[in-house]
Amino acid sequence: MYSATFIFATKQLDGDFHRLDQDIAATAKTIPGYIGEETWENSATGLTLNMYYWDSLEALQELMNHPAHLKAKRKQANWLAGYQVVISKVIRMYGDGQLKDRLPVTMVN
């Protein structure tokens, strides 16, 4: 399993940003290999984190090459005050099992 973490700070978000963001999220869910996603905001730093989980790098790459994602990349400077992307291979996940119904991914076989 892989995760793609998009961390960003915002400037001014407009309707175009929100439409593209929703389109990208909806598109991700249609790609075979999509597992789930999470969003976190840190009010102390002003950062937002969107994390997508994938069963393969090929599935992740399909989203990266989608026209909505490419459009968002071209326009990101209009909305963002910086961003960072982290692509990771998940080697282990564990816990006490109490969050299994609240998280998109809780166990890797």
Secondary structure, 3 states (H helix, E strand, C coil): CEEEEEEEEECCCCHHHHHHHHHHHHHHHHCCCEEEEEEEEECCCCEEEEEEEECCHHHHHHHHCCHHHHHHHHHHHHHEEEEEEEEEECCCCCCCCCCCCCCCCCCCC
